[in-house]
Amino acid sequence: MKNKFLWLPVLLLIGEAVSGQADQKFLTDPVAQLRQLVQKPQVNMPSLSMPTLANAPGKLPMPGYDIKKSIEKGMLLCPLLNARSTILLQGERKNDAEVGLEWKTTNTYFNSGSFDVERSFGDTMHFEKVNFVWAKGSRIKEKYTLPDNNDYNEISYYRIKMFLTDGSFRYSNIAPVKGYDKFLFSIYPNPSATQASLIVSSRVGGRSKISITDGEGKTVQQYYSSVAEGYNQKKLDVSRLPAGVYMLTVVLPDKQLRVKKIVKY
């Protein structure tokens, strides 16, 4: 038993000697010193167990705001929002170089994105895009107006292509707009006491019929006169007519009518 306890001081002395030698070697070894400087100590971080949202007491996930789903939900709850979007187009010639277009939309809300204005000359088979309009907003009814440069002298046809925000599109009705008659028809001086000059243009040459009727619709003058293709000037003798207001009617060779009021004083 005594020998057993005697070994303890001996072991401690040996350990100190070895440790001293290791420290002495470390002090004289620059490589070992550099290795100790660059070596990062490893630190074991304690793991944290975070509660999930489902297990967290009193915590509920906040959903993001989805406007599309909100609109769909509103359309299901409100019959007015679920109504089909419509578009109605009208066109009218303003002058020899311009057509006025007007279209109305209903039940578009947030669903309409833009419009293509399409036009076809002479028939409904050759529509081409001639303009583009952004949608205004989200009211139940919207109204749009747009001028179109058009000097076509026959019928033009228009339609609107409405693009919806879901990627689909819808066409309006087809609106015909009459052509502008560039052929002249005028009387001067008007009013007149004796003679007046009639200016008329015709697409074709031939015989025309000229008649003057009074306020009661009775024909007071009527005769035939030849006209050439294009510009024509004729003399009107109103000296024998009583003072009053009359209607002058010219029937051209291609059966087109020209009607104008004439005043005799």
C-alpha positions in Angstrom: 0.0 0.0 0.0 2.9 2.4 0.8 4.6 1.7 -2.5 1.3 2.5 -4.3 1.2 6.1 -2.9 4.9 6.6 -3.6 4.3 6.3 -7.3 2.0 9.3 -7.5 4.7 12.0 -6.9 6.9 10.3 -9.4 4.2 10.3 -12.1 3.5 14.0 -11.4 7.2 14.9 -11.8 7.5 12.9 -15.0 4.3 14.7 -16.4 5.8 18.2 -15.6 9.0 17.3 -17.2 7.3 16.2 -20.4 5.1 19.2 -20.4 8.1 21.5 -19.9 9.9 19.9 -22.8 6.8 20.3 -25.0 6.5 24.0 -24.0 10.2 24.5 -24.7 9.9 22.9 -28.1 6.8 25.0 -28.9 8.7 28.2 -28.0 11.6 27.3 -30.3 9.4 26.0 -33.2 7.9 28.9 -35.3 5.9 26.4 -37.5 4.1 25.1 -34.4 3.4 28.6 -33.3 2.0 29.7 -36.7 -0.2 26.5 -36.8 -1.7 27.4 -33.5 -2.5 31.0 -34.6 -4.3 30.0 -37.8 -6.1 27.0 -36.3 -9.7 27.9 -35.4 -11.1 26.4 -32.3 -14.1 24.3 -32.9 -17.1 25.5 -30.9 -20.1 23.2 -30.6 -23.2 25.4 -30.7 -26.2 24.0 -28.8 -29.0 23.1 -31.1 -32.2 25.1 -30.7 -35.5 23.5 -31.3 -37.9 26.2 -32.7 -41.6 25.6 -32.6 -43.4 25.4 -35.9 -46.2 27.8 -36.8 -48.7 25.1 -36.3 -47.5 24.4 -32.8 -46.8 28.0 -31.8 -49.5 29.1 -29.4 -51.7 32.0 -30.6 -49.7 32.4 -33.9 -51.4 32.1 -37.3 -49.6 32.5 -40.7 -50.6 35.7 -42.5 -51.5 35.0 -46.2 -50.4 37.3 -48.9 -53.0 39.5 -50.7 -54.0 37.9 -54.0 -56.0 40.4 -55.9 -57.0 37.8 -58.6 -58.5 35.4 -56.0 -60.2 38.3 -54.3 -61.9 39.3 -57.5 -62.9 35.7 -58.3 -64.4 35.4 -54.8 -66.2 38.7 -55.2 -67.6 37.6 -58.6 -69.0 34.5 -57.0 -70.7 36.5 -54.2 -72.0 39.3 -56.4 -74.0 38.5 -59.6 -73.2 41.9 -61.1 -69.5 41.1 -61.0 -70.1 37.8 -62.6 -71.8 39.3 -65.6 -70.3 38.9 -69.1 -68.2 41.8 -70.4 -69.7 43.5 -73.5 -68.5 46.0 -76.0 -70.6 48.1 -78.5 -69.1 50.1 -81.3 -70.6 53.0 -83.3 -68.9 55.0 -86.1 -69.8 58.3 -87.9 -68.2 60.2 -90.7 -67.2 63.7 -89.5 -65.8 65.2 -92.7 -64.0 64.3 -95.8 -60.9 63.1 -93.9 -62.1 61.9 -90.5 -64.3 59.2 -88.9 -65.4 59.4 -85.3 -65.5 56.2 -83.4 -67.2 55.6 -80.1 -67.5 52.3 -78.1 -68.9 51.4 -74.7 -68.0 48.6 -72.4 -69.9 47.0 -69.6 -68.9 44.7 -66.8 -65.2 44.9 -67.5 -64.0 46.0 -64.0 -60.4 44.9 -63.7 -60.7 42.5 -66.6 -60.1 44.8 -69.6 -56.5 45.6 -70.6 -56.5 47.3 -74.0 -58.2 47.6 -77.3 -57.1 47.2 -81.0 -59.0 49.3 -83.5 -59.4 47.4 -86.8 -60.6 48.7 -90.1 -61.5 47.2 -93.5 -62.2 49.1 -96.7 -65.1 48.1 -98.9 -65.9 44.7 -97.2 -65.6 42.8 -93.9 -62.9 40.4 -95.0 -59.7 42.5 -94.8 -59.5 44.0 -91.3 -56.2 45.6 -90.3 -55.1 47.2 -87.0 -55.1 51.0 -87.3 -54.9 52.1 -83.6 -54.4 51.0 -80.0 -56.1 52.2 -76.8 -55.4 51.3 -73.2 -58.4 50.5 -71.0 -59.5 53.2 -68.6 -60.4 51.6 -65.3 -62.7 49.4 -63.4 -66.2 51.0 -63.5 -69.3 49.0 -64.6 -69.6 51.1 -67.8 -66.8 52.9 -69.7 -67.0 55.1 -72.8 -64.2 55.6 -75.4 -64.0 58.0 -78.3 -61.4 58.0 -81.0 -61.0 59.9 -84.4 -59.6 57.9 -87.4 -58.1 59.5 -90.4 -60.2 58.1 -93.3 -60.9 59.7 -96.7 -62.2 56.5 -98.3 -65.1 57.4 -100.6 -67.0 54.1 -100.1 -68.1 52.2 -97.0 -65.5 51.5 -94.4 -66.0 48.8 -91.7 -64.7 49.0 -88.1 -64.5 46.6 -85.2 -62.8 46.7 -81.8 -60.7 43.8 -80.4 -60.8 43.9 -76.6 -58.0 42.2 -74.8 -58.8 40.8 -71.3 -56.4 40.5 -68.4 -56.7 36.7 -68.4 -55.2 36.5 -71.9 -58.4 36.1 -73.8 -59.9 38.6 -76.2 -63.4 39.6 -77.5 -64.6 41.4 -80.6 -67.2 44.1 -80.8 -69.9 44.4 -83.4 -68.9 45.5 -86.9 -69.8 49.2 -87.5 -70.1 50.4 -91.1 -69.3 54.0 -91.9 -70.3 55.7 -95.2 -67.7 57.1 -97.5 -67.2 60.7 -98.1 -68.7 62.0 -101.4 -66.0 64.3 -102.7 -68.1 65.4 -105.7 -69.1 69.0 -105.6 -72.7 70.3 -105.5 -73.3 74.0 -104.8 -75.5 76.9 -105.9 -74.5 80.6 -106.0 -75.6 83.2 -105.4 -78.2 81.8 -103.0 -80.6 83.5 -102.4 -81.0 84.7 -106.0 -83.4 87.0 -107.9 -82.9 86.0 -111.5 -80.1 83.5 -112.3 -78.0 81.2 -110.2 -75.0 78.9 -111.1 -75.2 75.2 -110.4 -71.9 73.5 -109.7 -72.1 69.7 -109.8 -69.6 66.9 -110.3 -70.4 63.5 -111.7 -68.6 60.1 -111.6 -69.8 59.3 -115.1 -70.9 61.3 -118.1 -74.5 61.2 -119.4 -77.9 62.8 -119.1 -79.1 64.3 -115.8 -82.5 65.3 -114.6 -82.9 68.7 -112.9 -86.1 69.6 -111.1 -87.3 72.4 -108.7 -90.2 71.9 -106.3 -92.0 74.4 -104.1 -92.8 74.2 -100.4 -95.8 72.0 -101.0 -93.8 69.5 -103.1 -95.2 70.6 -106.4 -92.7 70.6 -109.3 -92.4 74.1 -110.8 -89.5 73.4 -113.2 -88.1 70.2 -114.7 -85.7 69.5 -117.6 -82.8 67.3 -118.7 -79.3 68.3 -119.2 -76.1 66.4 -120.2 -73.2 66.3 -117.8 -69.6 65.2 -118.3 -67.6 63.1 -115.9 -66.1 65.4 -113.3 -66.8 69.1 -113.0 -69.9 70.7 -114.5 -71.4 74.2 -114.3 -75.0 74.9 -115.3 -77.2 78.1 -115.3 -80.5 78.1 -113.4 -83.2 80.6 -114.4 -85.3 81.4 -111.4 -86.6 84.8 -112.7 -90.2 83.5 -113.3 -90.5 81.8 -109.9 -92.4 83.6 -107.1 -90.4 84.6 -104.1 -90.0 81.7 -101.7 -88.0 78.7 -100.7 -87.6 75.8 -103.2 -85.8 72.4 -103.3 -83.5 71.7 -106.2 -82.9 68.0 -107.1 -80.4 66.7 -109.6 -80.4 63.0 -110.6 -77.0 62.2 -112.1 -76.4 59.5 -114.8 -75.4 56.9 -112.2 -78.7 57.6 -110.3 -77.1 59.4 -107.5 -79.2 62.3 -106.0 -78.0 65.8 -105.2 -80.5 67.9 -103.2 -80.1 71.5 -102.0 -82.3 74.3 -100.8 -82.6 77.4 -103.0 -84.1 80.7 -102.1 -85.8 83.1 -104.6 -86.3 86.8 -103.5 
